[in-house]
Amino acid sequence: MRNLFLLLALLLVLVIAVFAWINNEVVTVNYLFGQLSTTLFTLIVGSALAGALVMGFLIIFRSIQTYMKSQPERNLRKEMQKRVKTLEEEKEHQQEEMKKLQKERDEAVASAMATLEYEKDKLEEELKRQQQEREEASTQALAKLEDEKKRLEEELRKQAKEQTSSQ
């Protein structure tokens, strides 16, 4: 695109030069403070250069005006970029905090599970101990009852012998 523009500009300069060379007559130009005699070629090239200068100044003025109008937009864009950066940093901080809290929660769960497992084991041991005590107590009670039964049977035999001997 740039090469095309350059080629068109050179072509325009060539057309102006040929036009000026063909019109090589001396002319008189009247202006407010006097008059000037020059060749038509010089007048054409001078007018073209003056037009180019005026267009250049207008383009520069327009660029400055556009730049000045876009200043608030650029300021807003910079502020928005700062805000986005701040929010991204805050997001990263929040994610790190969330990971930390999740790790603490997982550790607390693991600790609670270990405590519950320990308590469960203790309760199972206590239950076994109590069952053994009950079994021992019932075995002892059964043994006492057996002894009592034997004693009572012995007494009954003695009484039966005494009754048989007293008769």
Secondary structure as GFF3:
##gff-version 3
##sequence-region A 1 167
A	DSSP	alpha_helix	2	22	.	.	.	ID=ss1
A	DSSP	beta_strand	26	31	.	.	.	ID=ss2
A	DSSP	beta_strand	34	39	.	.	.	ID=ss3
A	DSSP	alpha_helix	40	166	.	.	.	ID=ss4
###
